[in-house]
Amino acid sequence: NKIRMLFCCLAFRRTADTADASTHKDGATVCIPSNLHATNSMLLHLSSCAAFHGPLVAAVLLALTSPSQGHHPVLNAFVEHPATWTKGHRALHDEQVDVTIGIAAATPRALEDLFWSVSDPTNAAYGRHLSADEADALTSPRPDAVPSITRWLAEHDIADVVFSPATNRLKVRGSVRSLEAVFATEIHAYNGVAGHPVGRGNRRILRASQPLAMPPSMLSDVSYISLNAHPLGRLLAAQGHGKQHGNESKSNKSSTVDSVRDGGGITPAFLREWYGVPRQTSANETNAQGIPEFYEEAWTDKDLSTFFNKYMDGDAIPTLVTHQVPSRDDTEGQASAEASLDLQYITALAPRTTTYVWSQSGSNPFSAADEPFVEWAEDILTMKQPPYVVSLSYADDEEHIFAASEAYARSFDPLLMKLGVRGVSVFVASGDDGVAGQRPGLRKTNIDNKSEWCKQHGPQWPTSSPYVTSVGATMLSKLTDSSGFFNTLDEVVCTSSLGSAITSGGGFSTQYARPAYQDAAVQGYLATRNIPPPSFFNVSGRAYPDVTAFGHDYIVVLNGDKALISGTSASTPAFAAMITLVNDLRLNAGKPALGFINPALYRLQAAYPLAFHDIITGTNAAGMGPAMPVCDLSFHAESGWDAVSGLGSPNFPVLSQLLLNVEDVLSDTKVLANVPPLSNQQMQEDASGSVKTLVGASVAALVGAVAVAAAAVVYVKRHARKAEYCEVDVNKGDTPKYPSQDKTAASIFTIDDEDEEVELTEVTLDR
């Protein structure tokens, strides 16, 4: 019998890496695998032994098919996706793995209630931001939660456990063997799909291939376990179309309206001129701003110095503070488009403000905890005084990330709220893929299937979160009617249909309800005529973007060359830097920083619309690049808030003064009345310093009757222009050429006809 049982044990060892020998009450040796969930594949071997040792094997079978005491499968296994992750080999049992366990707050509503109070300019608590300890106290776990989980882990030889009160996560390090035992699961490597837009390179993460188990008494204290969670977020690729060498003319260097329209590129001087942003001559010493750069994203001092020498007219190189996350390596050598773009433009508009750069260029490919979002959030939240403004150029397909690991995705919401109660404004790019979004599951198989690709709106995350400020992108329109009565040079929605490398994202979340601060504005938009049917999008969802700014053809110095870059990851740091300037004004006046800014923006736009340039032309029907389908259903720009340009782009001279005094402005109509009521023409001229709306009138006397007729003509032509503009085909001869056709321009890449998009870099957080 012992010999027969030995053969059974050998059969076990063929299907499990480890097996523990124990002794039955009758003295027979029994092989029992250490991993209960690995037993299914072994039951056949045991059954074949039953003929030799029936009663003993029956007992073993009963033990293996019954949950162990206190262990019940309660969490799903990691869900692989053929477009993103594929299952690889079993993890080595002696390999050390980092795992995080999210711990639930004892009073989850406490943080959110205070978040809304300190963010509402009409609330008495507005601007009363908290210290790190005060914010952490709002999310503290149940008193026995962390000790009980720590004891449970220690029983399985896992003693390397650290709790972070900033992020409410237990950081656990242990061997694969111990982790498989404590969670009664198996751990496998999952390999990222090479070449897919969710990442680049050969990434690997370790995840549970079987459901995880834990004592039921601990379930209410655990919000997520990283072993079954998809990493969060994708880097929005900074899209580039070309680089130019040689000397620049004076007009190109100053980036006038005409040179930008002809493809010359946007510079800091142009942004200041167009939006009426003053040069920053000094900064409040307590003010700061920041950008996180994940994975292979890198920048160089040399490029930043060259950029400032060329385009900043004598401004000194800004003060930078770099934060390197432990266990991650900086990318050596070449700078990347995203990091260079973010850094050069957030510092260009606020050059004298200290700028923090979180460098998380490397990855942890052999870890179960590859989560730079949370690592960055922990670092900034533990600072005594975090930067007051943060710009994030990261996104993921909302449907995909919530289907894969909703609990993990939602664990980021409290971190955003914590930043808000600390006084931090978080700005997030609205996405570069238009109304359809990224759709990782469709990109490989249905890119040419328009009906499948466009059948439903695809919102993006975390820009769809109600706890961030979502920023869209605009570009300059062409002169649609050069001989007409009314010629326009307005901003329009940035779209690949007009030659941009990207199409600005915007729409409605399927995961977050519409917050109160935007309800009135969104209800007005839903009443307009160009709204898709309710089956296409979630009518009651959080709507985005909140604001917009130029996002097409930014001039960036990249590895010593001049590159033209487009994306909402261009508009986002530019808009964020403008809020840094407003914080300067407030801090100098003895007022708190703005913090979460959305309630103030929506209230100000309703009370004083001229704080924003209203974007009325364009859609997000197209995608990223001309190869993507152009959807029949999409969101259109309209007067007031809309789902492609938000409230509009900033009229900085007006918006900055209103935000400086926002508490008084929104509580006292007399204060509002003292703000100079600019006319539309004054707003255009004062804010941009250039003629954005050219009114050509007959030299004949404009008597009353003619004036009335002219007004009617303006109205009709404006709407006709809007309709005509939406039908412009990039392949037609009258379409403006983007990028510049200057003979000095050279292609960065050799592009095949089948290429889906032209890009400098595309990196994802989940790789």
Secondary structure in CASP SS format (residue, H / E / C, confidence):
PFRMAT SS
TARGET T0000
AUTHOR 0000-0000-0000
METHOD secondary structure of the structure
MODEL  1
N C 1.00
K H 1.00
I H 1.00
R H 1.00
M H 1.00
L H 1.00
F H 1.00
C H 1.00
C H 1.00
L H 1.00
A H 1.00
F H 1.00
R H 1.00
R H 1.00
T H 1.00
A C 1.00
D C 1.00
T C 1.00
A E 1.00
D E 1.00
A E 1.00
S E 1.00
T E 1.00
H C 1.00
K C 1.00
D C 1.00
G C 1.00
A C 1.00
T E 1.00
V E 1.00
C E 1.00
I E 1.00
P E 1.00
S C 1.00
N C 1.00
L H 1.00
H H 1.00
A H 1.00
T C 1.00
N H 1.00
S H 1.00
M H 1.00
L H 1.00
L H 1.00
H H 1.00
L H 1.00
S H 1.00
S H 1.00
C H 1.00
A H 1.00
A H 1.00
F H 1.00
H H 1.00
G H 1.00
P H 1.00
L H 1.00
V H 1.00
A H 1.00
A H 1.00
V H 1.00
L H 1.00
L H 1.00
A H 1.00
L H 1.00
T H 1.00
S C 1.00
P C 1.00
S C 1.00
Q C 1.00
G C 1.00
H C 1.00
H E 1.00
P E 1.00
V E 1.00
L E 1.00
N C 1.00
A C 1.00
F C 1.00
V C 1.00
E C 1.00
H E 1.00
P C 1.00
A C 1.00
T C 1.00
W E 1.00
T E 1.00
K E 1.00
G E 1.00
H E 1.00
R E 1.00
A C 1.00
L C 1.00
H C 1.00
D C 1.00
E C 1.00
Q E 1.00
V E 1.00
D E 1.00
V E 1.00
T E 1.00
I E 1.00
G E 1.00
I E 1.00
A C 1.00
A C 1.00
A C 1.00
T C 1.00
P H 1.00
R H 1.00
A H 1.00
L H 1.00
E H 1.00
D H 1.00
L H 1.00
F H 1.00
W H 1.00
S H 1.00
V H 1.00
S H 1.00
D C 1.00
P C 1.00
T C 1.00
N C 1.00
A C 1.00
A C 1.00
Y C 1.00
G C 1.00
R C 1.00
H C 1.00
L C 1.00
S C 1.00
A H 1.00
D H 1.00
E H 1.00
A H 1.00
D H 1.00
A H 1.00
L H 1.00
T C 1.00
S C 1.00
P C 1.00
R C 1.00
P C 1.00
D C 1.00
A H 1.00
V H 1.00
P H 1.00
S H 1.00
I H 1.00
T H 1.00
R H 1.00
W H 1.00
L H 1.00
A H 1.00
E C 1.00
H C 1.00
D C 1.00
I C 1.00
A C 1.00
D E 1.00
V E 1.00
V E 1.00
F E 1.00
S E 1.00
P C 1.00
A C 1.00
T C 1.00
N C 1.00
R E 1.00
L E 1.00
K E 1.00
V E 1.00
R E 1.00
G E 1.00
S E 1.00
V H 1.00
R H 1.00
S H 1.00
L H 1.00
E H 1.00
A H 1.00
V H 1.00
F H 1.00
A C 1.00
T C 1.00
E C 1.00
I E 1.00
H E 1.00
A E 1.00
Y E 1.00
N E 1.00
G E 1.00
V C 1.00
A C 1.00
G C 1.00
H C 1.00
P C 1.00
V C 1.00
G C 1.00
R C 1.00
G C 1.00
N C 1.00
R C 1.00
R E 1.00
I E 1.00
L E 1.00
R E 1.00
A E 1.00
S C 1.00
Q C 1.00
P C 1.00
L E 1.00
A E 1.00
M E 1.00
P C 1.00
P H 1.00
S H 1.00
M H 1.00
L H 1.00
S H 1.00
D H 1.00
V E 1.00
S E 1.00
Y E 1.00
I E 1.00
S H 1.00
L H 1.00
N H 1.00
A C 1.00
H C 1.00
P C 1.00
L C 1.00
G C 1.00
R E 1.00
L E 1.00
L C 1.00
A C 1.00
A C 1.00
Q E 1.00
G E 1.00
H E 1.00
G E 1.00
K E 1.00
Q E 1.00
H C 1.00
G C 1.00
N C 1.00
E C 1.00
S C 1.00
K H 1.00
S H 1.00
N H 1.00
K H 1.00
S H 1.00
S C 1.00
T C 1.00
V H 1.00
D H 1.00
S H 1.00
V H 1.00
R H 1.00
D C 1.00
G C 1.00
G C 1.00
G C 1.00
I E 1.00
T C 1.00
P H 1.00
A H 1.00
F H 1.00
L H 1.00
R H 1.00
E H 1.00
W H 1.00
Y H 1.00
G C 1.00
V C 1.00
P C 1.00
R C 1.00
Q C 1.00
T C 1.00
S C 1.00
A C 1.00
N C 1.00
E C 1.00
T C 1.00
N C 1.00
A E 1.00
Q E 1.00
G E 1.00
I E 1.00
P E 1.00
E E 1.00
F E 1.00
Y C 1.00
E C 1.00
E C 1.00
A C 1.00
W C 1.00
T C 1.00
D H 1.00
K H 1.00
D H 1.00
L H 1.00
S H 1.00
T H 1.00
F H 1.00
F H 1.00
N H 1.00
K H 1.00
Y H 1.00
M C 1.00
D C 1.00
G C 1.00
D C 1.00
A C 1.00
I C 1.00
P C 1.00
T C 1.00
L E 1.00
V E 1.00
T E 1.00
H E 1.00
Q E 1.00
V C 1.00
P C 1.00
S C 1.00
R C 1.00
D C 1.00
D C 1.00
T C 1.00
E C 1.00
G C 1.00
Q C 1.00
A C 1.00
S C 1.00
A H 1.00
E H 1.00
A H 1.00
S H 1.00
L H 1.00
D H 1.00
L H 1.00
Q H 1.00
Y H 1.00
I H 1.00
T H 1.00
A H 1.00
L H 1.00
A C 1.00
P C 1.00
R C 1.00
T C 1.00
T E 1.00
T E 1.00
Y E 1.00
V E 1.00
W E 1.00
S E 1.00
Q E 1.00
S C 1.00
G C 1.00
S C 1.00
N C 1.00
P C 1.00
F C 1.00
S C 1.00
A C 1.00
A C 1.00
D C 1.00
E C 1.00
P H 1.00
F H 1.00
V H 1.00
E H 1.00
W H 1.00
A H 1.00
E H 1.00
D H 1.00
I H 1.00
L H 1.00
T C 1.00
M C 1.00
K C 1.00
Q C 1.00
P C 1.00
P C 1.00
Y C 1.00
V E 1.00
V E 1.00
S E 1.00
L E 1.00
S C 1.00
Y E 1.00
A E 1.00
D E 1.00
D E 1.00
E H 1.00
E H 1.00
H H 1.00
I H 1.00
F H 1.00
A H 1.00
A H 1.00
S H 1.00
E H 1.00
A H 1.00
Y H 1.00
A H 1.00
R H 1.00
S C 1.00
F H 1.00
D H 1.00
P H 1.00
L H 1.00
L H 1.00
M H 1.00
K H 1.00
L H 1.00
G H 1.00
V H 1.00
R C 1.00
G C 1.00
V C 1.00
S E 1.00
V E 1.00
F E 1.00
V E 1.00
A E 1.00
S C 1.00
G C 1.00
D C 1.00
D E 1.00
G H 1.00
V H 1.00
A H 1.00
G C 1.00
Q C 1.00
R C 1.00
P H 1.00
G H 1.00
L H 1.00
R H 1.00
K C 1.00
T C 1.00
N C 1.00
I C 1.00
D C 1.00
N C 1.00
K H 1.00
S H 1.00
E H 1.00
W H 1.00
C C 1.00
K C 1.00
Q C 1.00
H C 1.00
G C 1.00
P C 1.00
Q E 1.00
W E 1.00
P C 1.00
T C 1.00
S C 1.00
S C 1.00
P C 1.00
Y C 1.00
V C 1.00
T E 1.00
S E 1.00
V E 1.00
G E 1.00
A E 1.00
T E 1.00
M E 1.00
L E 1.00
S C 1.00
K C 1.00
L C 1.00
T C 1.00
D C 1.00
S C 1.00
S C 1.00
G C 1.00
F C 1.00
F E 1.00
N E 1.00
T E 1.00
L C 1.00
D C 1.00
E E 1.00
V E 1.00
V E 1.00
C C 1.00
T C 1.00
S H 1.00
S H 1.00
L H 1.00
G C 1.00
S C 1.00
A C 1.00
I C 1.00
T E 1.00
S C 1.00
G C 1.00
G C 1.00
G E 1.00
F E 1.00
S E 1.00
T E 1.00
Q E 1.00
Y E 1.00
A E 1.00
R C 1.00
P C 1.00
A H 1.00
Y H 1.00
Q H 1.00
D H 1.00
A H 1.00
A H 1.00
V H 1.00
Q H 1.00
G H 1.00
Y H 1.00
L H 1.00
A C 1.00
T C 1.00
R C 1.00
N C 1.00
I C 1.00
P C 1.00
P C 1.00
P H 1.00
S H 1.00
F H 1.00
F C 1.00
N C 1.00
V C 1.00
S C 1.00
G E 1.00
R E 1.00
A E 1.00
Y E 1.00
P C 1.00
D C 1.00
V E 1.00
T E 1.00
A E 1.00
F E 1.00
G C 1.00
H C 1.00
D C 1.00
Y E 1.00
I E 1.00
V E 1.00
V E 1.00
L E 1.00
N C 1.00
G C 1.00
D E 1.00
K E 1.00
A E 1.00
L E 1.00
I E 1.00
S E 1.00
G C 1.00
T H 1.00
S H 1.00
A H 1.00
S H 1.00
T H 1.00
P H 1.00
A H 1.00
F H 1.00
A H 1.00
A H 1.00
M H 1.00
I H 1.00
T H 1.00
L H 1.00
V H 1.00
N H 1.00
D H 1.00
L H 1.00
R H 1.00
L H 1.00
N H 1.00
A C 1.00
G C 1.00
K C 1.00
P C 1.00
A C 1.00
L C 1.00
G C 1.00
F C 1.00
I C 1.00
N H 1.00
P H 1.00
A H 1.00
L H 1.00
Y H 1.00
R H 1.00
L H 1.00
Q H 1.00
A H 1.00
A H 1.00
Y C 1.00
P H 1.00
L H 1.00
A H 1.00
F E 1.00
H E 1.00
D C 1.00
I C 1.00
I C 1.00
T C 1.00
G C 1.00
T E 1.00
N C 1.00
A C 1.00
A C 1.00
G C 1.00
M C 1.00
G C 1.00
P C 1.00
A C 1.00
M C 1.00
P C 1.00
V C 1.00
C C 1.00
D C 1.00
L C 1.00
S C 1.00
F C 1.00
H E 1.00
A C 1.00
E C 1.00
S C 1.00
G C 1.00
W C 1.00
D E 1.00
A C 1.00
V C 1.00
S C 1.00
G E 1.00
L C 1.00
G C 1.00
S E 1.00
P E 1.00
N C 1.00
F H 1.00
P H 1.00
V H 1.00
L H 1.00
S H 1.00
Q H 1.00
L H 1.00
L H 1.00
L H 1.00
N C 1.00
V H 1.00
E H 1.00
D H 1.00
V H 1.00
L H 1.00
S H 1.00
D C 1.00
T H 1.00
K H 1.00
V H 1.00
L H 1.00
A H 1.00
N H 1.00
V C 1.00
P C 1.00
P C 1.00
L C 1.00
S C 1.00
N H 1.00
Q H 1.00
Q H 1.00
M H 1.00
Q H 1.00
E H 1.00
D H 1.00
A H 1.00
S H 1.00
G C 1.00
S C 1.00
V C 1.00
K C 1.00
T E 1.00
L E 1.00
V E 1.00
G C 1.00
A C 1.00
S C 1.00
V C 1.00
A C 1.00
A C 1.00
L C 1.00
V C 1.00
G H 1.00
A H 1.00
V H 1.00
A H 1.00
V H 1.00
A H 1.00
A H 1.00
A H 1.00
A H 1.00
V H 1.00
V H 1.00
Y H 1.00
V H 1.00
K H 1.00
R H 1.00
H H 1.00
A H 1.00
R H 1.00
K H 1.00
A H 1.00
E H 1.00
Y H 1.00
C H 1.00
E C 1.00
V C 1.00
D C 1.00
V C 1.00
N C 1.00
K C 1.00
G C 1.00
D C 1.00
T C 1.00
P C 1.00
K C 1.00
Y C 1.00
P C 1.00
S C 1.00
Q C 1.00
D C 1.00
K C 1.00
T C 1.00
A E 1.00
A E 1.00
S C 1.00
I C 1.00
F C 1.00
T C 1.00
I C 1.00
D C 1.00
D C 1.00
E C 1.00
D C 1.00
E C 1.00
E C 1.00
V C 1.00
E C 1.00
L C 1.00
T C 1.00
E C 1.00
V C 1.00
T E 1.00
L C 1.00
D C 1.00
R C 1.00
END
